[in-house]
């Protein structure tokens, strides 16, 4: 069975030495390179094509997130296992979006690190207990509120656009909102300008695509 070829990317020499020693003491691993910066990690990964990159996030120059993204883009076969001190949500989810297959904190034990490298090499996703709790909490929580459509519009302009989307004419909008026809025309003109549309039909299409105009008349 071929050994798992590992690249260790961390700017602390003592940590790299410790991880290299750990893997050398176990069967089935071969450390094919080391890197002390994000740029170096990308260069070595592209040339050595390891099975797994053990990646710190905080490194000089190119950080671990950007290095992960470049490595995964250049070599989809290579799995990135983040091993870092950072457990905040932004770091965890940025690493996931960049393509990391695993995320461990540096307080992880030797057995957990070894098993995690083996797991990501097999194509599995791995998260340490603390990180897994954050991921579960994120996905089990209420979904984020959808962004309001057309935030550039004033509240009154949104009301006018809503009625436009329902097919109301200016006179009917004026009566419903207690406005003068001239004021409604001004609001409609402002809406066209802000939505960058040429006419009423285009404004209605934009509004309905954003979910407006679904209420009853």
C-alpha positions in Angstrom: 0.0 0.0 0.0 1.4 3.4 -1.0 2.1 5.8 1.8 0.1 9.0 2.2 2.2 11.8 0.9 2.0 14.8 3.1 3.1 18.5 2.8 3.3 20.4 6.1 2.6 24.1 5.8 3.2 26.2 9.0 5.4 29.2 9.7 6.6 27.8 13.1 9.7 25.5 12.6 9.1 23.7 15.9 5.6 22.8 14.9 6.7 21.5 11.5 9.5 19.5 13.1 7.0 18.0 15.6 4.5 17.0 12.9 7.2 15.6 10.7 8.5 13.5 13.6 5.0 12.3 14.4 4.3 11.1 10.9 7.8 9.6 10.7 7.0 7.5 13.7 3.9 6.0 12.1 3.6 3.6 9.2 1.9 4.7 6.0 3.1 8.3 5.8 5.7 10.2 3.8 6.5 13.9 4.3 7.2 15.1 0.8 7.7 18.8 1.7 7.5 21.6 4.1 6.5 25.3 3.7 6.8 28.3 5.9 4.5 30.6 3.9 1.4 30.4 1.8 3.2 31.1 -1.4 5.7 28.4 -0.6 2.9 26.0 0.2 1.3 26.5 -3.2 4.6 26.1 -5.0 5.6 22.9 -3.2 2.0 21.5 -3.6 2.1 22.1 -7.3 5.5 20.5 -7.8 5.2 17.6 -5.3 1.5 17.0 -5.7 1.0 15.5 -2.2 -2.1 13.6 -1.1 -2.6 15.8 1.9 -1.5 19.4 2.8 -1.6 20.1 6.5 -2.2 23.8 6.5 -2.0 26.5 9.1 -4.2 29.6 8.4 -2.0 32.3 9.9 1.2 32.6 7.8 3.2 35.5 6.4 2.3 36.7 2.9 -0.4 34.6 1.4 -2.6 33.3 4.2 -3.8 29.7 4.6 -7.2 30.4 3.2 -5.9 31.8 -0.1 -3.2 29.1 -0.3 -5.9 26.4 0.1 -8.0 27.9 -2.6 -5.0 28.0 -5.0 -3.9 24.4 -4.2 -7.3 22.9 -4.6 -7.8 24.7 -7.9 -4.4 23.6 -9.2 -4.6 20.0 -7.8 -8.1 18.8 -7.0 -6.6 15.4 -6.0 -4.8 17.1 -3.1 -6.8 17.3 0.2 -6.2 20.2 2.6 -6.5 19.6 6.3 -6.4 22.9 8.2 -4.6 22.7 11.5 -4.7 26.0 13.3 -5.3 28.0 16.5 -8.3 29.8 15.1 -11.8 28.4 15.9 -14.0 31.4 15.0 -16.8 31.0 12.5 -15.3 33.2 9.9 -12.1 31.1 9.7 -13.9 27.8 9.7 -16.4 28.7 7.0 -13.8 30.6 4.9 -11.6 27.4 4.9 -14.6 25.3 3.9 -15.5 27.6 1.1 -11.8 27.6 -0.1 -12.0 23.8 -0.4 -10.5 22.4 2.8 -11.7 18.9 3.6 -10.9 19.1 7.3 -10.4 21.5 10.1 -8.6 20.8 13.4 -7.4 22.9 16.2 -3.8 22.7 17.3 -4.8 21.3 20.7 -5.8 18.1 18.9 -4.1 15.0 20.1 -1.6 13.0 18.0 -4.0 10.2 17.3 -6.7 12.6 16.1 -4.3 14.3 13.8 -3.0 11.1 12.3 -6.6 9.7 11.8 -7.7 13.0 10.3 -4.9 13.0 7.7 -5.9 9.4 6.8 -9.6 10.4 6.6 -9.1 13.4 4.3 -6.8 11.3 2.1 -9.7 8.9 1.7 -11.9 11.8 0.6 -13.8 12.2 3.9 -14.6 15.5 5.6 -13.2 15.9 9.1 -13.8 18.4 11.8 -12.5 18.4 15.4 -15.2 18.3 18.1 -15.1 22.0 18.9 -15.3 22.9 15.2 -18.0 20.3 14.5 -20.2 21.9 17.2 -19.9 25.3 15.5 -20.8 23.8 12.1 -23.8 22.0 13.6 -24.9 25.1 15.5 -24.7 27.1 12.3 -26.8 24.7 10.2 -29.3 24.0 13.0 -30.0 27.6 13.7 -32.7 29.7 12.0 -31.9 30.6 8.4 -30.5 34.1 7.8 -33.1 36.6 6.9 -33.2 37.2 3.2 -31.8 40.5 2.0 -34.5 43.1 1.3 -35.1 43.6 -2.4 -34.1 47.0 -3.8 -32.5 48.5 -0.7 -31.9 51.7 -2.7 -35.6 52.5 -2.7 -37.3 54.5 0.0 -40.2 52.9 1.9 -42.7 54.9 -0.1 -41.0 54.0 -3.4 -41.2 50.3 -2.4 -44.9 50.7 -1.7 -45.4 52.2 -5.1 -43.3 49.5 -6.8 -45.4 46.8 -5.0 -48.6 48.3 -6.4 -47.0 48.6 -9.9 -46.1 44.9 -9.7 -49.8 44.2 -8.9 -50.8 45.9 -12.1 -52.1 49.1 -10.6 -52.2 52.3 -12.6 -50.9 55.6 -11.3 -54.4 56.9 -10.5 -55.3 53.9 -8.5 -51.9 54.0 -6.7 -52.6 57.7 -5.8 -56.0 56.8 -4.4 -54.7 53.8 -2.4 -51.8 55.7 -0.9 -53.5 59.0 -0.5 -51.1 60.8 -2.8 -51.5 63.2 -5.6 -51.1 61.8 -9.2 -48.1 64.1 -9.6 -46.4 62.7 -6.5 -47.0 59.1 -7.8 -45.5 60.1 -11.1 -42.4 61.4 -9.4 -42.0 58.3 -7.3 -42.4 56.1 -10.5 -39.7 58.2 -12.2 -37.4 57.8 -9.2 -38.0 54.0 -9.2 -37.1 53.8 -12.9 -33.9 55.7 -12.3 -32.8 53.7 -9.3 -33.6 50.3 -10.9 -32.1 51.5 -14.2 -35.1 50.5 -16.2 -36.6 52.3 -19.2 -40.3 51.9 -18.6 -43.1 50.5 -16.5 -43.0 47.0 -18.0 -39.3 46.5 -17.1 -39.9 47.8 -13.6 -42.8 45.3 -13.1 -40.6 42.5 -14.4 -37.8 43.4 -11.9 -40.3 43.7 -9.1 -41.9 40.3 -9.8 -38.6 38.6 -10.1 -37.8 39.9 -6.6 -41.1 38.5 -5.2 -43.1 41.7 -5.2 -46.7 42.0 -6.4 -47.8 38.7 -4.8 -50.2 40.2 -2.4 -53.9 40.7 -3.0 -55.1 43.9 -4.6 
